[in-house]
Amino acid sequence: MAALDKLDRHILRSLQADGRATYDQIAESVGLSPSAVLRRVRRLEEAKVIDGYVAIVRPEAVGLGLMAYVSVRLEKQAGSAKRSPMDQFRASVLSWPEVVECAALTGEMDFQLRLVVADMAAYSRFIMETLLKHPSVQDCKTSFVMDRVKSTTALPL
């Protein structure tokens, strides 16, 4: 896709602020017609600039009151396995609902997981029965979230 212009960025900021905004509302704030906004949004969707639309659910409101960041170090030897430890771990992470975000890292640790669970008992079960039993995992270190100071999905456009 060609570079985003000023209007595309304004439309994206509007949608990041309120994904349910109507084309009429966006058009009024951007200074275009609703049909022009619709064409631009469709183009942004087709180009995968807009990846999807979601409802953002407050974890506490659905009984998920504990958030933690877990740094994970993997074994470096693949052993007799056909897949590397990194590939095995990546595939497993996709099936763990407690992990809401996973990033591969440079440095001492290999991955950073963001977990959202109900409580300390659920955290302990996940660590002991899932994460530490994974054949690729060598070590992990956890930091618990005491307070979310800033939490946004909006990119700085």
C-alpha positions in Angstrom: 0.0 0.0 0.0 1.1 3.5 -0.7 2.1 5.7 2.2 -0.7 6.8 4.5 -1.8 10.4 4.0 -3.0 12.9 6.6 -6.7 11.8 6.1 -5.9 8.1 6.4 -4.1 8.8 9.6 -7.0 10.9 10.9 -9.4 8.1 10.0 -7.2 5.5 11.8 -7.0 7.7 14.9 -10.8 8.0 14.9 -11.3 4.3 14.6 -8.7 3.5 17.3 -10.5 5.9 19.6 -14.0 4.4 18.8 -14.1 1.3 16.5 -17.9 1.6 16.5 -18.0 5.2 15.1 -20.2 5.5 12.0 -18.8 6.7 8.7 -21.0 9.8 9.2 -19.2 10.6 12.5 -15.8 10.0 11.1 -16.6 12.0 8.0 -17.6 15.0 10.1 -14.4 14.9 12.1 -12.1 14.3 9.0 -13.9 16.7 6.6 -14.8 14.1 3.9 -18.1 12.7 2.8 -19.2 9.4 4.4 -18.8 7.6 1.1 -15.2 8.8 0.8 -14.5 7.6 4.3 -16.0 4.2 3.5 -13.8 3.9 0.4 -10.7 4.8 2.5 -11.6 2.4 5.3 -12.2 -0.4 2.8 -8.8 0.3 1.2 -7.1 0.3 4.6 -8.8 -3.0 5.4 -7.8 -4.6 2.1 -4.2 -3.5 2.5 -4.2 -5.0 6.1 -3.5 -1.7 7.7 -6.6 -2.3 9.7 -6.2 -5.9 10.9 -9.6 -6.3 12.6 -12.2 -4.9 15.0 -12.6 -6.1 18.6 -14.4 -5.4 21.9 -11.9 -4.6 24.6 -13.0 -6.4 27.8 -11.8 -5.3 31.3 -10.2 -8.4 32.8 -11.4 -7.7 36.3 -15.0 -7.5 35.0 -14.9 -11.1 33.9 -13.1 -12.6 36.9 -9.5 -12.3 35.6 -7.9 -10.2 38.4 -4.3 -11.2 38.2 -1.9 -10.1 35.4 1.7 -11.1 35.2 4.7 -10.8 32.9 6.7 -13.9 32.6 10.2 -13.9 31.0 11.0 -17.3 29.6 14.4 -18.8 28.7 14.4 -21.9 26.4 16.8 -24.8 26.1 19.2 -24.2 23.2 19.6 -27.8 22.1 16.9 -29.4 19.9 18.0 -32.9 20.9 16.3 -35.5 18.8 13.3 -33.4 18.1 12.7 -32.4 14.5 11.6 -28.9 15.4 13.7 -26.4 17.2 12.8 -25.5 20.8 11.8 -22.0 19.6 9.3 -23.6 17.1 7.9 -26.0 19.7 7.4 -23.2 22.2 5.8 -20.8 19.6 3.4 -23.5 18.6 2.4 -24.3 22.2 1.9 -20.6 23.2 -0.8 -20.3 20.6 -2.9 -22.8 22.4 -2.5 -21.3 25.9 -5.5 -19.1 26.6 -3.8 -17.5 29.7 -1.2 -16.0 27.4 -2.7 -12.9 25.9 0.5 -11.6 24.4 3.9 -13.2 23.6 7.0 -11.5 22.2 10.3 -13.0 21.1 13.1 -11.0 22.7 16.8 -10.3 22.3 19.0 -10.6 25.3 19.1 -13.0 28.2 15.5 -14.3 28.0 13.9 -15.6 24.8 10.3 -14.7 25.3 8.1 -12.3 27.3 4.5 -13.6 28.1 1.7 -11.5 29.4 -0.6 -13.7 31.4 -4.1 -12.9 32.6 -5.6 -15.3 35.1 -8.2 -15.4 37.8 -5.9 -15.5 40.8 -2.6 -16.8 42.3 -3.9 -20.4 42.3 -4.6 -20.2 38.5 -1.2 -18.6 38.0 0.5 -21.4 39.9 -1.4 -24.1 38.0 -0.4 -22.6 34.7 3.3 -22.2 35.7 3.6 -25.7 37.3 1.4 -27.7 35.0 1.9 -26.0 31.7 4.8 -23.7 31.3 7.5 -25.5 33.3 6.5 -28.9 31.9 7.1 -27.7 28.4 10.1 -29.5 27.0 11.7 -26.4 25.6 11.5 -24.2 28.8 14.7 -24.0 30.8 13.7 -21.1 33.2 11.2 -18.4 33.8 10.9 -15.3 35.9 7.7 -13.5 36.8 6.7 -10.0 37.6 3.2 -9.3 38.8 1.2 -6.2 37.8 0.3 -4.1 40.8 -1.4 -1.3 38.8 -1.9 -0.7 35.1 -0.8 2.9 34.7 -1.4 3.0 30.9 -3.1 0.4 28.8 -4.0 1.2 25.2 -4.3 -0.5 21.8 -4.0 2.8 19.9 -0.8 3.3 17.9 0.8 6.8 17.9 -0.3 7.9 14.4 
